[in-house]
Amino acid sequence: MNQLQLFLPCAAGVEELLALEVKRITGTQGKAWRAGVQVAGSWRDAMRLNLHSRLAQRVLIELQHNAYRSEQDLYNAAAAVAWEIWFTPKQTFKVEVTAQHSPLTSLNFAALKIKDAIADRFRDKYEVRPDVDTRWPDARIYAHLTTDTVTLYIDTSGEPLFKRGWREDKGDAPLKETLAAAMIAASGWDALCKQGVPLYDPCCGSGTIVIEAAQIACSIASGMGRHFAFEKFVPFQPHVWEGLLDQAEQAITAPTAPVFGSDVSFRMVDFAERNAERAGVSHAVQLRGGDALQRMPPAPSGVMLVNPPYGERIDVAGVAGTPGSARAQRPAVPIDEFGQPLAAPAPRETGPARVGREQAYTESGADFFPQLASHWKKHYAGWTAHVLTPDMKLPQKMRLKESRRVPMWNGPIECRLFRFDMVAGSAREKKPGDQPAGQQGSRS
């Protein structure tokens, strides 16, 4: 159990950030692949990554990597794995298959062959086989097929890692916790908070960004409030896990930097306050109601992170930024945990609460971003703003020049995290050598 090959899937665009996080947690340099990071580690590392990783979707252990040509090859590969060292025949399991350019005609049949191989191996050894549970299995088995190779994994996480355990109150289009953490990491605030640099989200919704930030400022492990699949596995030793939890609890500190959030919907602010209480950071977050176009800065300088509403009402036109363009009419296609393209998503829906929030911002949705930029230029000089949006023409609409753009996926929506270094009046008025608080340089 000390020489395992781990794979941590993540959202596209987050791979390099995740590689840095993995090294910080385990001390081992991982390799960034498309939509994930691979790293050599131990069983203890797998538990620590589940407990501390804010960017990974899961922590998978690679058990087999083989060439294949037919479904029988998949059966043989799965039958060769010592499944009995991971779970028992009294437990349930589930097999999921993803593929990229696989020649096989049916992934369902491929999953069936792998399931049969696992069941047959247990039957041969114990004269009893484990049951399949497609909803709440004790062990999740993942098989990823390429043109000619199959890789088998066992999932140590169970529920996806973005489910931290504290978000019970949420709005219509909540941001995943892992994406909020990726925004924080991309902005550099996870390091700046140690210097006391404030963070502010003026469209905080149910509080995902500010709660993630507050936990970072307090050194609270992201997995403190939940359970994991590995707790049911054969190698699990409760005293080792309790030791890791004790270490995480002892590392918790007072917040190193102030975290602020506000939202035009007082109902959302109430949700955020309740979520912050469950996350253990109600003392570290200052939440207020108020329109983003009117709220004054909560500190002289700092970092803003914003995931503004981007439904039809505020006229953000998807990846192209122009409703009538050919590119805007082709929906972006996301990829799965192993880099496989998924089916094109359905058009984004907007619920009544989301529409209400957008209407409350401004009578004419198309005016929201120019008004927001004017407000920032007038009142937020010295701040660095990071805005997540699917609109590639957002800088034009805000009449601001971005100093950086980072590709990120918000579920099935391709986005950019734009960075704007705010100065009074206009970006053109910036003097040579001016360096706003927290600026770490920029790249286009």
Secondary structure, 3 states (H helix, E strand, C coil): CCCEEEEEECCCCCHHHHHHHHHHHHCCCCEEECCEEEEEECHHHHHHHHHHCCCCCCCEEEEEEEECCCHHHHHHHHHCCCHHHCCCCCCCEEEEEEECCCCCCCHHHHHHHHHHHHHHHHHHHHCCCCCECCCCCCEEEEEEECCCEEEEEEECCCCCCCCCCCCCCCCCCCCCHHHHHHHHHHHCHHHHHHHCCCEEECCCCCCHHHHHHHHHHCCCCCCCCCCCHHHHCCCCCHHHHHHHHHHHHHCCCCCCCCEEEEECCHHHHHHHHHHHHHHCCCCCEEEEECCCCCCCCCCCCEEEEECCCCCHHHCCCCCCCCCCCHHHHCCCCCECCCCCECCCCCCCCCCHHHHHHHHHHCCCHHHHHHHHHHHHHHHCCCEEEEEEECCCCHHHHHCCCCCEEEEEEECCEEEEEEEEECCCCCHHHCCCCCCCCCCCCCCC
